[in-house]
């Protein structure tokens, strides 16, 4: 990750290109990524959490259409 951050920080994209937006996004997310990487308990995916709440969301959507 250190080499990735070194590379990102060296970039100087101009204008509103997709690359410029990606570089700015990465730089804005850097503190959160570093925090994420310090805790090995964090999952890189939120699929388990989404599956856990899906039944409640689907049930709520069903009942809102029935009434």
CHARMM-style PDB file with segment names, atoms N, HN, CA, C and O in Angstrom:
ATOM      1  N   UNK     1       0.817  -1.187   0.000  1.00  0.00      PROA
ATOM      2  CA  UNK     1       0.000   0.000   0.000  1.00  0.00      PROA
ATOM      3  C   UNK     1       0.864   1.255   0.000  1.00  0.00      PROA
ATOM      4  O   UNK     1       0.487   2.274  -0.577  1.00  0.00      PROA
ATOM      5  N   UNK     2       2.013   1.177   0.644  1.00  0.00      PROA
ATOM      6  HN  UNK     2       2.319   0.349   1.112  1.00  0.00      PROA
ATOM      7  CA  UNK     2       2.875   2.367   0.683  1.00  0.00      PROA
ATOM      8  C   UNK     2       3.272   2.819  -0.716  1.00  0.00      PROA
ATOM      9  O   UNK     2       3.278   4.015  -1.007  1.00  0.00      PROA
ATOM     10  N   UNK     3       3.604   1.863  -1.582  1.00  0.00      PROA
ATOM     11  HN  UNK     3       3.599   0.891  -1.345  1.00  0.00      PROA
ATOM     12  CA  UNK     3       3.996   2.253  -2.942  1.00  0.00      PROA
ATOM     13  C   UNK     3       2.797   2.802  -3.717  1.00  0.00      PROA
ATOM     14  O   UNK     3       2.959   3.684  -4.560  1.00  0.00      PROA
ATOM     15  N   UNK     4       1.605   2.291  -3.440  1.00  0.00      PROA
ATOM     16  HN  UNK     4       1.474   1.574  -2.755  1.00  0.00      PROA
ATOM     17  CA  UNK     4       0.415   2.838  -4.087  1.00  0.00      PROA
ATOM     18  C   UNK     4       0.216   4.288  -3.677  1.00  0.00      PROA
ATOM     19  O   UNK     4      -0.024   5.144  -4.529  1.00  0.00      PROA
ATOM     20  N   UNK     5       0.314   4.578  -2.373  1.00  0.00      PROA
ATOM     21  HN  UNK     5       0.509   3.883  -1.681  1.00  0.00      PROA
ATOM     22  CA  UNK     5       0.108   5.954  -1.910  1.00  0.00      PROA
ATOM     23  C   UNK     5       1.200   6.881  -2.441  1.00  0.00      PROA
ATOM     24  O   UNK     5       0.929   8.038  -2.762  1.00  0.00      PROA
ATOM     25  N   UNK     6       2.426   6.380  -2.535  1.00  0.00      PROA
ATOM     26  HN  UNK     6       2.646   5.440  -2.274  1.00  0.00      PROA
ATOM     27  CA  UNK     6       3.504   7.192  -3.121  1.00  0.00      PROA
ATOM     28  C   UNK     6       3.168   7.543  -4.565  1.00  0.00      PROA
ATOM     29  O   UNK     6       3.338   8.684  -4.994  1.00  0.00      PROA
ATOM     30  N   UNK     7       2.689   6.549  -5.307  1.00  0.00      PROA
ATOM     31  HN  UNK     7       2.550   5.622  -4.958  1.00  0.00      PROA
ATOM     32  CA  UNK     7       2.331   6.783  -6.712  1.00  0.00      PROA
ATOM     33  C   UNK     7       1.179   7.774  -6.822  1.00  0.00      PROA
ATOM     34  O   UNK     7       1.239   8.700  -7.632  1.00  0.00      PROA
ATOM     35  N   UNK     8       0.133   7.595  -6.022  1.00  0.00      PROA
ATOM     36  HN  UNK     8       0.085   6.844  -5.364  1.00  0.00      PROA
ATOM     37  CA  UNK     8      -1.032   8.479  -6.085  1.00  0.00      PROA
ATOM     38  C   UNK     8      -0.635   9.911  -5.765  1.00  0.00      PROA
ATOM     39  O   UNK     8      -1.077  10.846  -6.435  1.00  0.00      PROA
ATOM     40  N   UNK     9       0.190  10.085  -4.753  1.00  0.00      PROA
ATOM     41  HN  UNK     9       0.549   9.326  -4.209  1.00  0.00      PROA
ATOM     42  CA  UNK     9       0.584  11.434  -4.350  1.00  0.00      PROA
ATOM     43  C   UNK     9       1.453  12.130  -5.388  1.00  0.00      PROA
ATOM     44  O   UNK     9       1.523  13.359  -5.403  1.00  0.00      PROA
ATOM     45  N   UNK    10       2.119  11.367  -6.260  1.00  0.00      PROA
ATOM     46  HN  UNK    10       2.062  10.369  -6.247  1.00  0.00      PROA
ATOM     47  CA  UNK    10       2.942  11.961  -7.322  1.00  0.00      PROA
ATOM     48  C   UNK    10       2.111  12.403  -8.522  1.00  0.00      PROA
ATOM     49  O   UNK    10       2.579  13.186  -9.349  1.00  0.00      PROA
ATOM     50  N   UNK    11       0.884  11.906  -8.617  1.00  0.00      PROA
ATOM     51  HN  UNK    11       0.504  11.270  -7.945  1.00  0.00      PROA
ATOM     52  CA  UNK    11       0.038  12.234  -9.764  1.00  0.00      PROA
ATOM     53  C   UNK    11      -0.445  13.675  -9.652  1.00  0.00      PROA
ATOM     54  O   UNK    11      -0.710  14.182  -8.563  1.00  0.00      PROA
ATOM     55  N   UNK    12      -0.551  14.314 -10.808  1.00  0.00      PROA
ATOM     56  HN  UNK    12      -0.336  13.901 -11.693  1.00  0.00      PROA
ATOM     57  CA  UNK    12      -1.058  15.683 -10.863  1.00  0.00      PROA
ATOM     58  C   UNK    12      -2.002  15.811 -12.059  1.00  0.00      PROA
ATOM     59  O   UNK    12      -1.696  16.501 -13.032  1.00  0.00      PROA
ATOM     60  N   UNK    13      -3.153  15.136 -11.976  1.00  0.00      PROA
ATOM     61  HN  UNK    13      -3.402  14.575 -11.187  1.00  0.00      PROA
ATOM     62  CA  UNK    13      -4.068  15.171 -13.118  1.00  0.00      PROA
ATOM     63  C   UNK    13      -4.727  16.534 -13.261  1.00  0.00      PROA
ATOM     64  O   UNK    13      -4.974  17.229 -12.275  1.00  0.00      PROA
ATOM     65  N   UNK    14      -5.001  16.894 -14.477  1.00  0.00      PROA
ATOM     66  HN  UNK    14      -4.801  16.330 -15.277  1.00  0.00      PROA
ATOM     67  CA  UNK    14      -5.616  18.190 -14.756  1.00  0.00      PROA
ATOM     68  C   UNK    14      -7.079  18.020 -15.119  1.00  0.00      PROA
ATOM     69  O   UNK    14      -7.482  16.990 -15.659  1.00  0.00      PROA
ATOM     70  N   UNK    15      -7.855  19.021 -14.822  1.00  0.00      PROA
ATOM     71  HN  UNK    15      -7.528  19.857 -14.383  1.00  0.00      PROA
ATOM     72  CA  UNK    15      -9.254  19.054 -15.256  1.00  0.00      PROA
ATOM     73  C   UNK    15     -10.149  18.133 -14.465  1.00  0.00      PROA
ATOM     74  O   UNK    15      -9.842  17.735 -13.341  1.00  0.00      PROA
ATOM     75  N   UNK    16     -11.270  17.805 -15.087  1.00  0.00      PROA
ATOM     76  HN  UNK    16     -11.520  18.128 -15.999  1.00  0.00      PROA
ATOM     77  CA  UNK    16     -12.290  16.977 -14.456  1.00  0.00      PROA
ATOM     78  C   UNK    16     -12.351  15.587 -15.090  1.00  0.00      PROA
ATOM     79  O   UNK    16     -13.434  15.020 -15.242  1.00  0.00      PROA
ATOM     80  N   UNK    17     -11.210  15.046 -15.455  1.00  0.00      PROA
ATOM     81  HN  UNK    17     -10.331  15.507 -15.332  1.00  0.00      PROA
ATOM     82  CA  UNK    17     -11.189  13.731 -16.077  1.00  0.00      PROA
ATOM     83  C   UNK    17     -11.544  12.660 -15.045  1.00  0.00      PROA
ATOM     84  O   UNK    17     -11.528  12.905 -13.839  1.00  0.00      PROA
ATOM     85  N   UNK    18     -11.860  11.480 -15.546  1.00  0.00      PROA
ATOM     86  HN  UNK    18     -11.873  11.281 -16.526  1.00  0.00      PROA
ATOM     87  CA  UNK    18     -12.152  10.360 -14.648  1.00  0.00      PROA
ATOM     88  C   UNK    18     -10.920  10.004 -13.821  1.00  0.00      PROA
ATOM     89  O   UNK    18     -11.033   9.630 -12.654  1.00  0.00      PROA
ATOM     90  N   UNK    19      -9.760  10.122 -14.428  1.00  0.00      PROA
ATOM     91  HN  UNK    19      -9.668  10.426 -15.376  1.00  0.00      PROA
ATOM     92  CA  UNK    19      -8.515   9.846 -13.705  1.00  0.00      PROA
ATOM     93  C   UNK    19      -8.328  10.845 -12.572  1.00  0.00      PROA
ATOM     94  O   UNK    19      -7.936  10.466 -11.468  1.00  0.00      PROA
ATOM     95  N   UNK    20      -8.601  12.096 -12.834  1.00  0.00      PROA
ATOM     96  HN  UNK    20      -8.920  12.403 -13.731  1.00  0.00      PROA
ATOM     97  CA  UNK    20      -8.483  13.132 -11.815  1.00  0.00      PROA
ATOM     98  C   UNK    20      -9.438  12.863 -10.655  1.00  0.00      PROA
ATOM     99  O   UNK    20      -9.073  13.008  -9.488  1.00  0.00      PROA
ATOM    100  N   UNK    21     -10.650  12.474 -10.990  1.00  0.00      PROA
ATOM    101  HN  UNK    21     -10.946  12.357 -11.938  1.00  0.00      PROA
ATOM    102  CA  UNK    21     -11.629  12.159  -9.946  1.00  0.00      PROA
ATOM    103  C   UNK    21     -11.189  10.944  -9.130  1.00  0.00      PROA
ATOM    104  O   UNK    21     -11.382  10.908  -7.914  1.00  0.00      PROA
ATOM    105  N   UNK    22     -10.602   9.956  -9.791  1.00  0.00      PROA
ATOM    106  HN  UNK    22     -10.444   9.985 -10.778  1.00  0.00      PROA
ATOM    107  CA  UNK    22     -10.135   8.756  -9.095  1.00  0.00      PROA
ATOM    108  C   UNK    22      -8.982   9.080  -8.154  1.00  0.00      PROA
ATOM    109  O   UNK    22      -8.939   8.578  -7.030  1.00  0.00      PROA
ATOM    110  N   UNK    23      -8.051   9.910  -8.601  1.00  0.00      PROA
ATOM    111  HN  UNK    23      -8.085  10.317  -9.514  1.00  0.00      PROA
ATOM    112  CA  UNK    23      -6.914  10.296  -7.763  1.00  0.00      PROA
ATOM    113  C   UNK    23      -7.404  11.075  -6.543  1.00  0.00      PROA
ATOM    114  O   UNK    23      -6.973  10.817  -5.420  1.00  0.00      PROA
ATOM    115  N   UNK    24      -8.299  12.022  -6.770  1.00  0.00      PROA
ATOM    116  HN  UNK    24      -8.649  12.231  -7.683  1.00  0.00      PROA
ATOM    117  CA  UNK    24      -8.827  12.805  -5.656  1.00  0.00      PROA
ATOM    118  C   UNK    24      -9.608  11.936  -4.680  1.00  0.00      PROA
ATOM    119  O   UNK    24      -9.520  12.126  -3.467  1.00  0.00      PROA
ATOM    120  N   UNK    25     -10.362  10.994  -5.200  1.00  0.00      PROA
ATOM    121  HN  UNK    25     -10.433  10.839  -6.185  1.00  0.00      PROA
ATOM    122  CA  UNK    25     -11.115  10.081  -4.340  1.00  0.00      PROA
ATOM    123  C   UNK    25     -10.152   9.257  -3.483  1.00  0.00      PROA
ATOM    124  O   UNK    25     -10.347   9.122  -2.275  1.00  0.00      PROA
ATOM    125  N   UNK    26      -9.126   8.714  -4.108  1.00  0.00      PROA
ATOM    126  HN  UNK    26      -8.968   8.823  -5.090  1.00  0.00      PROA
ATOM    127  CA  UNK    26      -8.154   7.904  -3.374  1.00  0.00      PROA
ATOM    128  C   UNK    26      -7.490   8.729  -2.274  1.00  0.00      PROA
ATOM    129  O   UNK    26      -7.332   8.256  -1.148  1.00  0.00      PROA
ATOM    130  N   UNK    27      -7.106   9.946  -2.595  1.00  0.00      PROA
ATOM    131  HN  UNK    27      -7.234  10.330  -3.509  1.00  0.00      PROA
ATOM    132  CA  UNK    27      -6.458  10.792  -1.592  1.00  0.00      PROA
ATOM    133  C   UNK    27      -7.412  11.129  -0.443  1.00  0.00      PROA
ATOM    134  O   UNK    27      -6.993  11.190   0.713  1.00  0.00      PROA
ATOM    135  N   UNK    28      -8.681  11.347  -0.756  1.00  0.00      PROA
ATOM    136  HN  UNK    28      -9.021  11.297  -1.695  1.00  0.00      PROA
ATOM    137  CA  UNK    28      -9.658  11.641   0.286  1.00  0.00      PROA
ATOM    138  C   UNK    28      -9.947  10.427   1.170  1.00  0.00      PROA
ATOM    139  O   UNK    28     -10.298  10.577   2.340  1.00  0.00      PROA
ATOM    140  N   UNK    29      -9.800   9.239   0.613  1.00  0.00      PROA
ATOM    141  HN  UNK    29      -9.515   9.117  -0.338  1.00  0.00      PROA
ATOM    142  CA  UNK    29     -10.092   8.008   1.365  1.00  0.00      PROA
ATOM    143  C   UNK    29      -8.876   7.452   2.098  1.00  0.00      PROA
ATOM    144  O   UNK    29      -9.002   6.480   2.842  1.00  0.00      PROA
ATOM    145  N   UNK    30      -7.716   8.043   1.904  1.00  0.00      PROA
ATOM    146  HN  UNK    30      -7.614   8.833   1.299  1.00  0.00      PROA
ATOM    147  CA  UNK    30      -6.484   7.515   2.485  1.00  0.00      PROA
ATOM    148  C   UNK    30      -6.555   7.300   3.993  1.00  0.00      PROA
ATOM    149  O   UNK    30      -6.168   6.225   4.452  1.00  0.00      PROA
ATOM    150  N   UNK    31      -7.026   8.259   4.791  1.00  0.00      PROA
ATOM    151  HN  UNK    31      -7.340   9.132   4.419  1.00  0.00      PROA
ATOM    152  CA  UNK    31      -7.051   8.010   6.240  1.00  0.00      PROA
ATOM    153  C   UNK    31      -7.981   6.857   6.621  1.00  0.00      PROA
ATOM    154  O   UNK    31      -7.702   6.123   7.569  1.00  0.00      PROA
ATOM    155  N   UNK    32      -9.063   6.698   5.897  1.00  0.00      PROA
ATOM    156  HN  UNK    32      -9.289   7.293   5.127  1.00  0.00      PROA
ATOM    157  CA  UNK    32     -10.000   5.615   6.199  1.00  0.00      PROA
ATOM    158  C   UNK    32      -9.417   4.263   5.809  1.00  0.00      PROA
ATOM    159  O   UNK    32      -9.606   3.274   6.517  1.00  0.00      PROA
ATOM    160  N   UNK    33      -8.708   4.221   4.683  1.00  0.00      PROA
ATOM    161  HN  UNK    33      -8.554   5.025   4.109  1.00  0.00      PROA
ATOM    162  CA  UNK    33      -8.055   2.976   4.270  1.00  0.00      PROA
ATOM    163  C   UNK    33      -6.975   2.573   5.256  1.00  0.00      PROA
ATOM    164  O   UNK    33      -6.851   1.400   5.607  1.00  0.00      PROA
ATOM    165  N   UNK    34      -6.192   3.548   5.704  1.00  0.00      PROA
ATOM    166  HN  UNK    34      -6.293   4.501   5.419  1.00  0.00      PROA
ATOM    167  CA  UNK    34      -5.142   3.231   6.676  1.00  0.00      PROA
ATOM    168  C   UNK    34      -5.756   2.693   7.965  1.00  0.00      PROA
ATOM    169  O   UNK    34      -5.232   1.749   8.557  1.00  0.00      PROA
ATOM    170  N   UNK    35      -6.857   3.286   8.399  1.00  0.00      PROA
ATOM    171  HN  UNK    35      -7.283   4.052   7.918  1.00  0.00      PROA
ATOM    172  CA  UNK    35      -7.538   2.819   9.600  1.00  0.00      PROA
ATOM    173  C   UNK    35      -8.081   1.415   9.392  1.00  0.00      PROA
ATOM    174  O   UNK    35      -7.978   0.571  10.281  1.00  0.00      PROA
ATOM    175  N   UNK    36      -8.655   1.161   8.230  1.00  0.00      PROA
ATOM    176  HN  UNK    36      -8.738   1.847   7.507  1.00  0.00      PROA
ATOM    177  CA  UNK    36      -9.183  -0.161   7.898  1.00  0.00      PROA
ATOM    178  C   UNK    36      -8.075  -1.214   7.950  1.00  0.00      PROA
ATOM    179  O   UNK    36      -8.289  -2.315   8.457  1.00  0.00      PROA
ATOM    180  N   UNK    37      -6.921  -0.889   7.440  1.00  0.00      PROA
ATOM    181  HN  UNK    37      -6.747   0.005   7.027  1.00  0.00      PROA
ATOM    182  CA  UNK    37      -5.828  -1.858   7.370  1.00  0.00      PROA
ATOM    183  C   UNK    37      -5.199  -2.148   8.729  1.00  0.00      PROA
ATOM    184  O   UNK    37      -4.486  -3.141   8.871  1.00  0.00      PROA
ATOM    185  N   UNK    38      -5.447  -1.304   9.729  1.00  0.00      PROA
ATOM    186  HN  UNK    38      -6.027  -0.497   9.614  1.00  0.00      PROA
ATOM    187  CA  UNK    38      -4.873  -1.550  11.057  1.00  0.00      PROA
ATOM    188  C   UNK    38      -5.661  -2.579  11.847  1.00  0.00      PROA
ATOM    189  O   UNK    38      -5.147  -3.123  12.824  1.00  0.00      PROA
ATOM    190  N   UNK    39      -6.898  -2.862  11.449  1.00  0.00      PROA
ATOM    191  HN  UNK    39      -7.315  -2.420  10.655  1.00  0.00      PROA
ATOM    192  CA  UNK    39      -7.744  -3.789  12.190  1.00  0.00      PROA
ATOM    193  C   UNK    39      -8.033  -5.016  11.337  1.00  0.00      PROA
ATOM    194  O   UNK    39      -8.814  -4.950  10.389  1.00  0.00      PROA
ATOM    195  N   UNK    40      -7.413  -6.118  11.670  1.00  0.00      PROA
ATOM    196  HN  UNK    40      -6.778  -6.173  12.441  1.00  0.00      PROA
ATOM    197  CA  UNK    40      -7.564  -7.347  10.901  1.00  0.00      PROA
ATOM    198  C   UNK    40      -8.940  -7.976  11.006  1.00  0.00      PROA
ATOM    199  O   UNK    40      -9.257  -8.881  10.234  1.00  0.00      PROA
ATOM    200  N   UNK    41      -9.762  -7.527  11.935  1.00  0.00      PROA
ATOM    201  HN  UNK    41      -9.505  -6.792  12.563  1.00  0.00      PROA
ATOM    202  CA  UNK    41     -11.106  -8.085  12.085  1.00  0.00      PROA
ATOM    203  C   UNK    41     -12.070  -7.562  11.023  1.00  0.00      PROA
ATOM    204  O   UNK    41     -13.128  -8.153  10.804  1.00  0.00      PROA
ATOM    205  N   UNK    42     -11.719  -6.476  10.372  1.00  0.00      PROA
ATOM    206  HN  UNK    42     -10.860  -5.996  10.549  1.00  0.00      PROA
ATOM    207  CA  UNK    42     -12.611  -5.879   9.373  1.00  0.00      PROA
ATOM    208  C   UNK    42     -12.662  -6.741   8.119  1.00  0.00      PROA
ATOM    209  O   UNK    42     -11.646  -7.248   7.644  1.00  0.00      PROA
ATOM    210  N   UNK    43     -13.861  -6.888   7.607  1.00  0.00      PROA
ATOM    211  HN  UNK    43     -14.686  -6.476   7.993  1.00  0.00      PROA
ATOM    212  CA  UNK    43     -14.040  -7.627   6.366  1.00  0.00      PROA
ATOM    213  C   UNK    43     -13.960  -6.647   5.197  1.00  0.00      PROA
ATOM    214  O   UNK    43     -14.435  -5.516   5.297  1.00  0.00      PROA
ATOM    215  N   UNK    44     -13.365  -7.078   4.104  1.00  0.00      PROA
ATOM    216  HN  UNK    44     -12.979  -7.997   4.023  1.00  0.00      PROA
ATOM    217  CA  UNK    44     -13.254  -6.200   2.949  1.00  0.00      PROA
ATOM    218  C   UNK    44     -14.583  -6.121   2.199  1.00  0.00      PROA
ATOM    219  O   UNK    44     -14.772  -5.248   1.353  1.00  0.00      PROA
ATOM    220  N   UNK    45     -15.486  -7.021   2.507  1.00  0.00      PROA
ATOM    221  HN  UNK    45     -15.333  -7.731   3.194  1.00  0.00      PROA
ATOM    222  CA  UNK    45     -16.787  -7.054   1.840  1.00  0.00      PROA
ATOM    223  C   UNK    45     -17.898  -6.873   2.870  1.00  0.00      PROA
ATOM    224  O   UNK    45     -17.776  -7.314   4.013  1.00  0.00      PROA
ATOM    225  N   UNK    46     -18.963  -6.231   2.460  1.00  0.00      PROA
ATOM    226  HN  UNK    46     -19.062  -5.873   1.532  1.00  0.00      PROA
ATOM    227  CA  UNK    46     -20.115  -6.091   3.348  1.00  0.00      PROA
ATOM    228  C   UNK    46     -21.252  -7.019   2.923  1.00  0.00      PROA
ATOM    229  O   UNK    46     -22.400  -6.809   3.315  1.00  0.00      PROA
ATOM    230  N   UNK    47     -20.942  -8.042   2.125  1.00  0.00      PROA
ATOM    231  HN  UNK    47     -20.009  -8.212   1.807  1.00  0.00      PROA
ATOM    232  CA  UNK    47     -21.965  -8.958   1.641  1.00  0.00      PROA
ATOM    233  C   UNK    47     -22.710  -9.644   2.778  1.00  0.00      PROA
ATOM    234  O   UNK    47     -23.928  -9.805   2.695  1.00  0.00      PROA
ATOM    235  N   UNK    48     -22.019 -10.052   3.831  1.00  0.00      PROA
ATOM    236  HN  UNK    48     -21.029  -9.922   3.898  1.00  0.00      PROA
ATOM    237  CA  UNK    48     -22.678 -10.735   4.946  1.00  0.00      PROA
ATOM    238  C   UNK    48     -23.693  -9.814   5.614  1.00  0.00      PROA
ATOM    239  O   UNK    48     -24.797 -10.243   5.950  1.00  0.00      PROA
ATOM    240  N   UNK    49     -23.327  -8.568   5.804  1.00  0.00      PROA
ATOM    241  HN  UNK    49     -22.430  -8.220   5.531  1.00  0.00      PROA
ATOM    242  CA  UNK    49     -24.254  -7.617   6.418  1.00  0.00      PROA
ATOM    243  C   UNK    49     -25.448  -7.356   5.510  1.00  0.00      PROA
ATOM    244  O   UNK    49     -26.578  -7.257   5.988  1.00  0.00      PROA
ATOM    245  N   UNK    50     -25.214  -7.246   4.226  1.00  0.00      PROA
ATOM    246  HN  UNK    50     -24.296  -7.326   3.838  1.00  0.00      PROA
ATOM    247  CA  UNK    50     -26.316  -7.010   3.299  1.00  0.00      PROA
ATOM    248  C   UNK    50     -27.264  -8.202   3.238  1.00  0.00      PROA
ATOM    249  O   UNK    50     -28.479  -8.025   3.160  1.00  0.00      PROA
ATOM    250  N   UNK    51     -26.718  -9.410   3.272  1.00  0.00      PROA
ATOM    251  HN  UNK    51     -25.731  -9.554   3.335  1.00  0.00      PROA
ATOM    252  CA  UNK    51     -27.573 -10.600   3.275  1.00  0.00      PROA
ATOM    253  C   UNK    51     -28.402 -10.664   4.553  1.00  0.00      PROA
ATOM    254  O   UNK    51     -29.552 -11.103   4.529  1.00  0.00      PROA
ATOM    255  N   UNK    52     -27.819 -10.227   5.667  1.00  0.00      PROA
ATOM    256  HN  UNK    52     -26.885  -9.871   5.686  1.00  0.00      PROA
ATOM    257  CA  UNK    52     -28.520 -10.283   6.949  1.00  0.00      PROA
ATOM    258  C   UNK    52     -29.731  -9.363   6.978  1.00  0.00      PROA
ATOM    259  O   UNK    52     -30.732  -9.702   7.609  1.00  0.00      PROA
ATOM    260  N   UNK    53     -29.675  -8.221   6.324  1.00  0.00      PROA
ATOM    261  HN  UNK    53     -28.862  -7.946   5.811  1.00  0.00      PROA
ATOM    262  CA  UNK    53     -30.791  -7.283   6.360  1.00  0.00      PROA
ATOM    263  C   UNK    53     -31.723  -7.414   5.153  1.00  0.00      PROA
ATOM    264  O   UNK    53     -32.783  -6.789   5.127  1.00  0.00      PROA
ATOM    265  N   UNK    54     -31.351  -8.199   4.176  1.00  0.00      PROA
ATOM    266  HN  UNK    54     -30.490  -8.707   4.197  1.00  0.00      PROA
ATOM    267  CA  UNK    54     -32.139  -8.282   2.946  1.00  0.00      PROA
ATOM    268  C   UNK    54     -33.569  -8.748   3.209  1.00  0.00      PROA
ATOM    269  O   UNK    54     -34.503  -8.203   2.621  1.00  0.00      PROA
ATOM    270  N   UNK    55     -33.760  -9.734   4.070  1.00  0.00      PROA
ATOM    271  HN  UNK    55     -33.001 -10.177   4.547  1.00  0.00      PROA
ATOM    272  CA  UNK    55     -35.109 -10.238   4.313  1.00  0.00      PROA
ATOM    273  C   UNK    55     -35.999  -9.151   4.910  1.00  0.00      PROA
ATOM    274  O   UNK    55     -37.180  -9.073   4.572  1.00  0.00      PROA
ATOM    275  N   UNK    56     -35.459  -8.319   5.784  1.00  0.00      PROA
ATOM    276  HN  UNK    56     -34.499  -8.383   6.058  1.00  0.00      PROA
ATOM    277  CA  UNK    56     -36.249  -7.238   6.373  1.00  0.00      PROA
ATOM    278  C   UNK    56     -36.620  -6.191   5.322  1.00  0.00      PROA
ATOM    279  O   UNK    56     -37.741  -5.683   5.309  1.00  0.00      PROA
ATOM    280  N   UNK    57     -35.690  -5.883   4.466  1.00  0.00      PROA
ATOM    281  HN  UNK    57     -34.780  -6.296   4.477  1.00  0.00      PROA
ATOM    282  CA  UNK    57     -35.949  -4.883   3.420  1.00  0.00      PROA
ATOM    283  C   UNK    57     -36.979  -5.411   2.436  1.00  0.00      PROA
ATOM    284  O   UNK    57     -37.894  -4.684   2.050  1.00  0.00      PROA
ATOM    285  N   UNK    58     -36.845  -6.650   2.030  1.00  0.00      PROA
ATOM    286  HN  UNK    58     -36.102  -7.240   2.343  1.00  0.00      PROA
ATOM    287  CA  UNK    58     -37.785  -7.236   1.076  1.00  0.00      PROA
ATOM    288  C   UNK    58     -39.182  -7.336   1.697  1.00  0.00      PROA
ATOM    289  O   UNK    58     -40.182  -7.088   1.023  1.00  0.00      PROA
ATOM    290  N   UNK    59     -39.249  -7.700   2.979  1.00  0.00      PROA
ATOM    291  HN  UNK    59     -38.436  -7.902   3.526  1.00  0.00      PROA
ATOM    292  CA  UNK    59     -40.526  -7.795   3.677  1.00  0.00      PROA
ATOM    293  C   UNK    59     -41.196  -6.428   3.753  1.00  0.00      PROA
ATOM    294  O   UNK    59     -42.398  -6.309   3.516  1.00  0.00      PROA
ATOM    295  N   UNK    60     -40.427  -5.406   4.080  1.00  0.00      PROA
ATOM    296  HN  UNK    60     -39.451  -5.503   4.273  1.00  0.00      PROA
ATOM    297  CA  UNK    60     -40.968  -4.054   4.172  1.00  0.00      PROA
ATOM    298  C   UNK    60     -41.490  -3.585   2.800  1.00  0.00      PROA
ATOM    299  O   UNK    60     -42.551  -2.968   2.714  1.00  0.00      PROA
ATOM    300  N   UNK    61     -40.743  -3.882   1.745  1.00  0.00      PROA
ATOM    301  HN  UNK    61     -39.881  -4.384   1.815  1.00  0.00      PROA
ATOM    302  CA  UNK    61     -41.167  -3.494   0.399  1.00  0.00      PROA
ATOM    303  C   UNK    61     -42.461  -4.227   0.011  1.00  0.00      PROA
ATOM    304  O   UNK    61     -43.340  -3.651  -0.630  1.00  0.00      PROA
ATOM    305  N   UNK    62     -42.563  -5.487   0.402  1.00  0.00      PROA
ATOM    306  HN  UNK    62     -41.849  -5.954   0.923  1.00  0.00      PROA
ATOM    307  CA  UNK    62     -43.764  -6.255   0.090  1.00  0.00      PROA
ATOM    308  C   UNK    62     -44.976  -5.664   0.794  1.00  0.00      PROA
ATOM    309  O   UNK    62     -46.015  -5.455   0.168  1.00  0.00      PROA
ATOM    310  N   UNK    63     -44.855  -5.394   2.085  1.00  0.00      PROA
ATOM    311  HN  UNK    63     -44.010  -5.564   2.594  1.00  0.00      PROA
ATOM    312  CA  UNK    63     -45.997  -4.877   2.844  1.00  0.00      PROA
ATOM    313  C   UNK    63     -46.385  -3.473   2.423  1.00  0.00      PROA
ATOM    314  O   UNK    63     -47.555  -3.108   2.529  1.00  0.00      PROA
ATOM    315  N   UNK    64     -45.448  -2.682   1.951  1.00  0.00      PROA
ATOM    316  HN  UNK    64     -44.497  -2.979   1.864  1.00  0.00      PROA
ATOM    317  CA  UNK    64     -45.807  -1.333   1.500  1.00  0.00      PROA
ATOM    318  C   UNK    64     -46.594  -1.378   0.197  1.00  0.00      PROA
ATOM    319  O   UNK    64     -47.355  -0.452  -0.084  1.00  0.00      PROA
ATOM    320  N   UNK    65     -46.436  -2.427  -0.607  1.00  0.00      PROA
ATOM    321  HN  UNK    65     -45.818  -3.179  -0.379  1.00  0.00      PROA
ATOM    322  CA  UNK    65     -47.197  -2.539  -1.856  1.00  0.00      PROA
ATOM    323  C   UNK    65     -48.566  -3.160  -1.612  1.00  0.00      PROA
ATOM    324  O   UNK    65     -49.488  -2.942  -2.398  1.00  0.00      PROA
ATOM    325  N   UNK    66     -48.714  -3.931  -0.535  1.00  0.00      PROA
ATOM    326  HN  UNK    66     -47.965  -4.108   0.103  1.00  0.00      PROA
ATOM    327  CA  UNK    66     -49.971  -4.603  -0.232  1.00  0.00      PROA
ATOM    328  C   UNK    66     -50.996  -3.611   0.297  1.00  0.00      PROA
ATOM    329  O   UNK    66     -52.184  -3.734  -0.002  1.00  0.00      PROA
ATOM    330  N   UNK    67     -50.563  -2.647   1.067  1.00  0.00      PROA
ATOM    331  HN  UNK    67     -49.598  -2.548   1.311  1.00  0.00      PROA
ATOM    332  CA  UNK    67     -51.497  -1.714   1.701  1.00  0.00      PROA
ATOM    333  C   UNK    67     -52.041  -0.724   0.782  1.00  0.00      PROA
ATOM    334  OT1 UNK    67     -52.840   0.121   1.186  1.00  0.00      PROA
TER     335      UNK     67
END
